Amino acid sequence: MYAIIDVETTGGTARFERITEIAIVLHDGERVVDTFSTLLNPERSIPWSITRLTGISNEMVTDAPKFYEVAKRIVEMTEGAIFVAHNVQFDYSFVKEEFARLGFSYSRRQLCTVKMTRNVFPGLPSYSLSNLKLHFGIHADRAHRALDDTLATVSLFERIIAAQGGKGLHAFVRQGLKETKLPPTLTLERLNAIPETCGVYYLHDKDGEVIYVGKSLNIRKRLFEHFSDLTPKGEKLRTGVTDISYEITGSELVALLFESAEIKRLQPRVNRALRLRTYAGAIFAYTDQSGYQCLTIGKNTAANAKKLLSVGEYPKLDHARNYLQSIVRQHELCYRLTHLDASDRACFHYSIKKCRGACIGEEAPDTYNERVIEALASMNRRLTGSYFIIEPGRTEGEKAVVGVQDGTYLGFGFIDAENNQVGVEDLLETLAKPHPDPNAARIIHTYLGDGKRRGMKVVPFDAV
């Protein structure tokens, strides 16, 4: 049985937005056998931009049922069925999140008509539902309304079945794993039982040893991606995997810190190989014959690391170059001594007074090197201050806490979201002592520097 579903929502992120309308059409692979649709009261206001797109206003949902009032019907209709939608991850994430708010774990196998259409009807200019309706002549009165979009998806679903002569659905249902060399000890049922939430996961070999540690905002999705990757890199990752385990964190920052620490602690053999390929570029330092500290970019290889001091690793050489250019400008370093100017005399930036003359000996090595040291210190992204970073935890009633004291990362823990009487000492006691990890400061610095994140608070010790 196939439960073809569409939802309309108050926004684009399931964790923070709500469903305003849902439609479900049950299909047995040959015909429609049941239909359900309703507006829902999202228990929050609907932004004007969403009303303009969907036509669903606050007035329309005032007397509509709330999600919990129709939850049983949704469970009954979709029980044992495959959850089908156009861009299924969007609709499924919202339904799953609504159930999570009720304390219920909702898990269904999924099928995406976007992927199915790309496979069966390759080469179309667009696979959006609106463009597919035009291409196939599918009539629907109202776009961005749940029932109309669901019925359009049903029509598309039936065209896909017809194009295959009724065959091939089973392959699609296998989550895109029809060509995957799934490890013999792992089944689709096992993968489908893994939660779609943020955390850290482990791949184990036959002896139980961890051969890979990863982090994802959606553990199940990431594992499916690993086992669907048919490249040599994917094959290397899958080789020898016999089991999976995981730890839910809720907080992305906690997942990043935990993953990094676990890699240092366990030293998984696949992580070490992949890390070298992931960070292809590096900034290196050395001292020339005149005593000037020089910087240069190069490939992040063991050979270069033997000859030069690596002071920073980056995903690509271009990233390393861009970062080097930024610190050269910020600290007024010499473009020739940082290998950004190929001149064998005064660099161009000396002529425009952006270089103080180290390239021609006008600035003494000691004075110049002080600024290089400052630049290297800024690259280390050291932490300062004492504060807690608060983020959503593993469940609705929990908060994740990351502690920094006098610029030192203390660890992370979890607290009751409803307890507002905790003090600094209480929060410090929740923090588990972390495994030594030199990357922790960089992870926190980068995470905080990425801008304000939904649900995150930075609370100084003196404000607790």
N, C-alpha and C positions, 0 to 999 in steps of 0.2 A: 504494500500500500504506500502511496505517495501523498504527503501532506504539503500541498503547494501553498505557500504563505507569502503575504506581504504586510509590512507594517509601515505606518506613518508615525513620525516622532517629532519631539520638540527640538531636536538638533542631531548632530552627527556622531556623538560619542556615547555609547551605551552606558558607560559607568556614571555619567553625569546627567544624561537626558532621559526622557520617558516616552512611552508609547501613547499616541493619541488615537490610533485606529489600527485594527487588525482584521485580516480576512484569511480564512482557511478553506481551501477546496480539496477534498479527499478524492484521489484518483487511483483506480486499481490497475492502471497501465493500459486500460482500454476505454474507460469512460469515467465521468464524474459520478461519485456515489454519495457525496454529502457536501454541504456548504455552510459556512458560518462567518458572519462579519458583524462588527460593532465598533462604534466610537468608544473611546476610553477617556475617563477623566485622569489626566496625568498628574494631578495634585500639584501642579505648578503652572505658571503662566506660559502661554505659547507665544514665542517671539513673533513680531509682525512680519519679519522676513519669511518665516515658516508658514504663517497664515496666507501670505501672498502667493507662496508656491503651491500649497495644498488646498487652500480654501477652507481649512479647518480653523475655526476661531475659538476663543475662550468661551463665548456664549454657547457654542454648539456642544461643548463637552461638559458644561456645568452639571447637567443632570445625567450624564452618561455613567455607566458602571465603572468602578475602579478595577484595576487589574486583578486584585485578589478575588473579586466577585465572579470573574470569568475564568480564573486559573484552572479550576477543576475541568471545565469544558475543554480547555485547550489541551490539558493532559490526556483526557479521554480520547479526543480526536486524533492526537498525534502518537498515542501509545502504539509502539510496534511499527510505526510508519517512518518513512525516510523524509526528512525535512528538506523541501525543495524551494528554492527562491532564486530570483535573478540578482546575482551578487549575494549569495547565501550568507556570507560571513556577516554582512551588515544586519540582516533581519534576525538571524540566529543569535547574534550577540545581544540584541535588545531583548528578545524573548528570554534568553538564559539569564540575563541580568535582572529582569523583573522577577523571575522565580527566585533568584539568589536573595533579593531583598525580602522575600517571604521565608527565607531559610530553607528553600527547597533546591536540590541539585537537579537541574534539567539537562538531560543528555540525549541527543538523537543523532543518528547518522545523517549526513548532509549531502546534498546534491546541488550543484550550481548550474543554472541554465546558461549563464554567460560562458562558462568553460565548455559546456556541452555544445552550444551553438558554434563556438570557435572551432571545435573539433569536427562537427558534422557539416558546417557551412563555412569553410575557410575562405578568407579573402574578402570578406565584406568590409566596407569602409568604417563601419561602427557597429559595436555590439551593445549599445545602450538600448534599453527597452523601447524608448520612444522611436529610435531609428529602425529597430527591428520590426516594430508594428507597421511602419511605413513600407519597409522592404517587402514584408509578407502580406500586406493588406489586412492586418489584424485590426478590427474595429474595437475601440474602447471609448466610452463617452467622456470620461474624465481621467486625465493623467494625474499621477501623484495622489490618488485615492486608493485605499487598500483593496477593495473588492475589484474595481476596474483593472488595476495593475495585476492582481492575482489571476483574473480571468484571461488577461492578455498573456500572462506567463503560462497558463494552462494550454492556451492555443499554441504557443511556441513549443511547449513540452510535447504536445501531440504531433506537431510537425517533425520534431526531432525523431520521435518513435517511428513515424511513417517513413522518414528518409532512410532509416536503418532497417526497414522491413520488420519492425517489432523486435529486432535483436540489438544487443549492445548495451542495454541499460545496466546490466549487471556489472559491466566493466566500469561504467561511470560511477556506480554506487561504491566501488572499491576506492573511493577517495582519491582518484587519480593515481592509484598504485598498480594499475594493470600491468605495467612493465617493470615494476619495482622488484628488486631481489630482496624481498622482506626476509630478515633472518628467520630461520625455521622455528625458533623457539618463541617468536613473537607473532601474535595474531592481530587482525584488525579489531577484534573485540577488546583485546588488551590495550591497544592504542586508544580506542574510543572511550575507554574507562578513565583515561588520564584527564585531569581537569583543564579547562580552558582559562587559565588564570596565570598571573605573573609569578615567576619563581625560578628556581635553579633545578636542572635535571642532570642525571648521571647515566652514562652508558657503561654497562658492565660486560666483562668477558665471561667465559665459562667457569673461571675460578672465582668469580665475584669481584675481581679487581676493576677499579674504575679506569676506563681508557679514554673517556672524554667527559668534560664538564661544560655545560652551556647554560645560558640565561635567556629567558624570553618573556615577553608580556603575555604570551599565549603558549603554554608549554606544549599542549597537544598539537597545535598547528605547526610549531617548529619541528616537532618530531616527525610529523607527516612530511614536512619539507625535506628533512634529512633523508628519509627512506624513499623519497621520490626523486632524489638527485642521482641521475645516472652518469654524471661526469666522473672522471678519475678521482677527483677530490671527494665526491660523495661516496664512491666505492671504498676509498680508504677509511672514511669515517664509519661505514657500516661493517667493515670487515671485523669479524670476531665478536660482534655484539650479540649477547644472549639474554640480556635483561635490562630493565630500565627502572630507575628510582627517581624521586624528585622531592623537593622541599618547596612548599608554597611560601611566598614572602608578601604578596600583595603590593608592597612598595617596590617601585623600580630601582630606587637608589639602594635599598637593602639587597635586591637581587644582584646588582652590579658589584657591590662590595663583597657579598657572599661568594659569588662566582669567582672573582679575582683571588680571594683568600683560599678558596678550595683548590684552585689550580696550583697555587703555591704549596699548599699542604700535601696534595695528592700526587702532583707532578704527572698527570695522565699523559701517556705517550703520544696520543693523537693531538692533544692541545699544543704540545711543544712544537710539533711539526707545522700545525696550522698557523700558530702565532707568527712564525717566521715569514710565512707567505702573506699573512694579513698586513703586517707593517713593512711595506716594501721600501719605504724611504726613511732616511735618518739624517740628523745633523751631527757632524763630528767636530771635535776640537783638537788642535795641536799647536805647538809653539814653534815659530820659524827661527831661522838662524840669527835674526836680529833681536829676538826676545819678545816679539809680538805674539799674543794669543790669537790664532786664526780660527775661523769657523768655515765649514764647507758642508754641502749636502752630498749624499751618495746613497748607493743601494745598501739596504740593511742586510749585509752579508757577514758571515763569520770572518772572511778574509779582511774586510774593511775594519771590523771590530778589533782585529789583532793589531792593525797598524795605527789606528786612530782611536780616540776616546769618544764613544757615543754619548751624546748629551740629550738626545731626544729621538723618539721613534714616531713615524707617521704612516698612515695607510698607503699614501702614494708619494712619489718623489715631488710632484707638484705641491702637495700639502706641505712638505718639508721646506720647499723653496719659498712658498708664500709666508710661512711662519718666520723663516729667517729674514725675509725682506721686512716684515713688520717690526722685529726687534732691532734690526739695523737702523731703521728710521727712528724708532722710539729712543734708542740709546746713542744715536749719532755715531755709529760705527763706520769703519771704512769699507766701502763697497769692494775694493780690491782684496783686502785682507779677509773678506768673507766670500770671495770667489763669485761675487755678483757682477763684477766688472773685470773684463779680461785684459785690461791695459797693463803694460809692464812699467808704467810711470805713474804719474798722479791720476787718480780715478776721476771720472767725469764729475762726480758729486763734489769733489774738492773745488772745482772751478765755479760751482754754484753755491759754495759755502755750506754744503750739507755734510762735509767730511772735514775733520780738523787737521788733516795732513799726515796721518800715520803712514799712509802709502808712500810718502816721499821723505819720511823721517822728521817732519816738522813737529809732530807730537811724540813725546817720549813714550817708550814701551810701558813704563810703570803707570803713567797717567791713562794711557789708552786701555791697558789691561784692567784697570779698575772698573771701567764701563763694561768691558766684556764680562767680568765677574758678576756685575749687576744684572746684565742681560741673562746670564746663565741662571742666576737665582730666580729671575722672573719666570724662566722656563720651567723651573721645578714646581711652580704653582703651590707654594707653601700655604698652609692654612694659618689663620690667626684668630684669636678670640675664643670665647667659650659660649657655646649655644647648643640647642637641640634642634634637629630637623624632624618635623612631625609629618607623617604621610599616612594615607589609608593603609590599614593592616590586612591581615589574611581573611578577615570576616567583616561583616557590616558593623559589628560592635567592638572593633579593635582598631588601635592606632599603632603604627610602626614608629620607632624612635631611634634616631642616630645621634650619638653624642660626640661633641668636639670640645675639648677643654685645653685652654692655652695653646691652641693650634694643633693639638694632638688628637687623632681619631681614637675614641674610646671603645667603640663597638656599637652594636644595635640590639634592640629588644622590642617587646610589644607590651602595650598597656590597654586597659579597658577604656574604650572611647567615652563612656559615660562618667568616668571618675574625674571630676574637675578639682579634686582636693590634693593632688600630688605635688610634692615639692621637688627641689633639685636633687636631694639625697634619694628620694623615692625613684626618680627617673634614672639616676646613676646606677641604682641597684638592679634595674631591669636589664642593663646592658651586659651582654655576654662578652667576655674578654676575647678580642679577635685574634686570629692567627696572624703573626707578623706579615705585613704586606706593604712594601714600599710604594705600591700604586694607589693605596687608599686615599691619600691626600689629593692626588691628581684626579681620581674619580669624583670625589666630593666637590673639588674646585670646579671641575668641568660641568658637573650636574647643576650646581648652583648658578653657574655662569650662563646656562642655556636659557635663562629667563624664567619668569614666574610660571610654575606648573600648577595645574588644577589640583586642589586638595593638599598642597604642601605649605607648611608654615615653618619659618625659622624663628625660634624663640630663644633670646639671650638668657643666660643663667639668672640674671638679676630681674628678669621679667616673669619668671615662673612663679 
